[in-house]
Amino acid sequence: MTDVKLAADETIVEENRDPTWLGLTLDGWVRILAPTIIGIIALGAWEWTVRANAIPPYILPGPILVAQTLVRDWHSLSISLIITLQITFAALFMAAVLGLAIAVLFAQSRAVELSLFPYAVILQVTPIVAIAPLIIIYVDDVRLVLLICAWIVAFFPILSNTTLGLNSADQNLTDLFRMYRANRWQVLMRLRLPTAMPYFLAGLRISGGLALIGAIVAEFVAGTGGRASGLAYRILEAGFNLQIPRMFAALVLISLTGIAIFGVLSLISHLALRHWHESAISRDRR
Amino acid sequence: MPPEVPAARPVVALEGVTKRYANGTLAVRGVDLAIDQGDFVSLLGPSGCGKSTVLRMVAGLISPTTGRIALAGESAGDIGFVFQEPTLMPWGTTLKNVMLPLRLAGMARSEAEARAAAALASVGLAGFEQSYPRGLSGGMKMRVSIARALVTKPRLLLMDEPFAALDEITRHRLNNDLLSLWEDERFTAIFVTHSVFESVYLSRRIIVMAARPGRVVEDLAVEAPYPRGEEFRTSSDYASHCRDISHALTRAMTP
């Protein structure tokens, strides 16, 4: 038996590593510090403008007052936040499951895809604000109305991205699977779904933000009442009562929620793809 | 040890094979070819001569328009195929990639793992089982691709310009390693290339093809003993073979 040996220069080239401070490279620190500094300057300028011009809080509250309101009203706002979060995540989950399932259905046959895809597009391009009143008429449960609206908005990016991904399998790999007589199920599980994974995750990241927007917009239209309502209703309510700082506080919560959703989904995407996909290669390794 | 040539028993036989693609291109015309068990055959020719088409027809990926292709093998896994690109699944480790043909055939995971690890070791990649393709050099990826093609112990190994994208030094090494694998495992090899030097170094037989339409023009033997190594690459014997094949190729390219 002749032994095949690997020559030393054929192996992996170890990449140069940049020096780090407290676990972050210079580039990493700049990415965190630069936007933070800009944010602090902007908030400072805002607070200064409000105080210097003595703008009354029912016109424009300063950031400090908004923060105080957020803390003071935390109890009622947090209840609404949880309701909005529940609707958002339920809608996102449904969008992910159904988007993936329908994309897999589309991938089975070109005929199915061609006949159904236009309807998915129609669902997407019709503004949710225009559909919501209809849904309210036909569905009694307000929470369910919100869920349906958020789902309609969130579902399409996952469907279209995953469909694209399922059809993007490498031609040579497809040939290889054919040569080894793989059945449809094996091709789907071992080739098409893994190929679609980065596309699906990119769709999920877009849909996360859209699900939140859908939940908020639907609530503006549906207008639930009482204690069991989401952040959008808190904004409406505060607006009627001229509690402008409370409006800002609810708005801050919605923004933070959106950022958190995006961050969590980006993290999931990174963890799932870090071993192999170009998008997950950290910048200092390029 | 050089494999003995067994009594001529064709593993692959092409009779009057013609392939016209849907767009009207006549890729190959009237190819008759019989390839013996255990042989190392190169298909050599300029681009557009249909050498890859012949290989893909033998692999069963496309079917001939007219003519017949007879294969001695029956089951999936009797044929191994190495593409010009490594064609690995980027989401799987090298071990997972090499296991693929066995898993597709329904082999249990543990047995497939053991066989794939042995195949990786045979191409010099022991210890790289858990690496992802992204972290490997071009030559190493090609080795994984070869290990995957050989993991089913195929009777026939088809290679479509596998080393064309590699640098000269890596290509020489892979040529040597491919020859030692061939001598050990005794598969029949069909090697598509456009390099005269590579075909002479590797093969026992060289089929020269011409383009427009793709056809076989010459069928030459390289009478040199195996194992071949650096002595062969620098010998006058090798140089004279290269000269002969170059002339044949020039004749093939001048109408």
Chai-1 contact restraints between the chains, C-beta under 6 A:
chainA,res_idxA,chainB,res_idxB,connection_type,confidence,min_distance_angstrom,max_distance_angstrom,comment,restraint_id
A,M1,B,D184,contact,1.0,0.0,6.0,A-B,restraint_1
A,T2,B,S180,contact,1.0,0.0,6.0,A-B,restraint_2
A,V4,B,V123,contact,1.0,0.0,6.0,A-B,restraint_3
A,V4,B,G124,contact,1.0,0.0,6.0,A-B,restraint_4
A,V4,B,D177,contact,1.0,0.0,6.0,A-B,restraint_5
A,K5,B,G124,contact,1.0,0.0,6.0,A-B,restraint_6
A,L6,B,G124,contact,1.0,0.0,6.0,A-B,restraint_7
A,E10,B,G139,contact,1.0,0.0,6.0,A-B,restraint_8
A,I12,B,G135,contact,1.0,0.0,6.0,A-B,restraint_9
A,N172,B,F83,contact,1.0,0.0,6.0,A-B,restraint_10
A,N172,B,T87,contact,1.0,0.0,6.0,A-B,restraint_11
A,L173,B,T87,contact,1.0,0.0,6.0,A-B,restraint_12
A,D175,B,L61,contact,1.0,0.0,6.0,A-B,restraint_13
A,M179,B,A59,contact,1.0,0.0,6.0,A-B,restraint_14
A,M179,B,F81,contact,1.0,0.0,6.0,A-B,restraint_15
A,Y180,B,A76,contact,1.0,0.0,6.0,A-B,restraint_16
A,Y180,B,P101,contact,1.0,0.0,6.0,A-B,restraint_17
A,Y180,B,L104,contact,1.0,0.0,6.0,A-B,restraint_18
A,R181,B,A76,contact,1.0,0.0,6.0,A-B,restraint_19
A,A182,B,L104,contact,1.0,0.0,6.0,A-B,restraint_20
A,Q186,B,L104,contact,1.0,0.0,6.0,A-B,restraint_21
A,P194,B,W91,contact,1.0,0.0,6.0,A-B,restraint_22
A,H275,B,Y132,contact,1.0,0.0,6.0,A-B,restraint_23
A,W276,B,P90,contact,1.0,0.0,6.0,A-B,restraint_24
A,W276,B,W91,contact,1.0,0.0,6.0,A-B,restraint_25
A,W276,B,Y132,contact,1.0,0.0,6.0,A-B,restraint_26
A,W276,B,R134,contact,1.0,0.0,6.0,A-B,restraint_27
